[in-house]
Amino acid sequence: MNNTSKTNWEKLDSLTEEDIDTSDIAPLTEEFFSQSRWWQPVELLNVLVPVDANTFAWFQSQGADCEKKMAAALKIYAEAHQVNL
């Protein structure tokens, strides 16, 4: 894999908190926090599920992230059938 980043990582690593200009960052107000929501990442499991060739071919034809789409379809199915997730 080629690293095409033009970032000067050594310079970035040498910055201190005082070197970082935060003047353009908006303050975090009560309004901001009242509109936010708590989100916790879900642990993903890798499982082996038999899928017929035609169904798998269809998911593959939907793009490179076919595994994510299959997982999303399974989650939608489970939610539609009121399975506690």
DASUL-V253350 format. One record per residue. RES is the residue in one small letter. SS is DSSP state (2 for helix, 1 for strand, 0 for the rest). PHI is phi in whole degrees, -180 to 180 (none if undefined). Layout:
res->{RES	RES}
ss->{SS	SS}
phi->{PHI	PHI}
This chain:
res->{m	n	n	t	s	k	t	n	w	e	k	l	d	s	l	t	e	e	d	i	d	t	s	d	i	a	p	l	t	e	e	f	f	s	q	s	r	w	w	q	p	v	e	l	l	n	v	l	v	p	v	d	a	n	t	f	a	w	f	q	s	q	g	a	d	c	e	k	k	m	a	a	a	l	k	i	y	a	e	a	h	q	v	n	l}
ss->{0	0	0	0	0	0	0	0	2	2	2	2	2	2	0	0	2	2	2	0	0	0	0	0	0	0	0	0	0	2	2	2	2	2	2	0	0	0	0	0	0	0	0	0	0	0	0	0	0	0	0	0	2	2	2	2	2	2	2	2	2	0	0	0	0	2	2	2	2	2	2	2	2	2	2	2	2	2	2	2	0	0	0	0	0}
phi->{none	-88	-91	-101	-68	-101	-72	-86	-66	-65	-65	-62	-64	-83	-66	-102	-58	-69	-75	-87	-82	-109	-66	-95	-90	-66	-68	-86	-95	-60	-61	-57	-70	-70	-97	-86	-138	-74	-137	-123	-62	-96	-70	-95	-112	-96	-129	-106	-126	-69	-131	-67	-60	-66	-65	-64	-61	-63	-62	-62	-70	-85	134	-65	-96	-62	-65	-65	-68	-66	-64	-65	-64	-66	-66	-60	-62	-63	-65	-67	-102	55	-84	-67	-111}
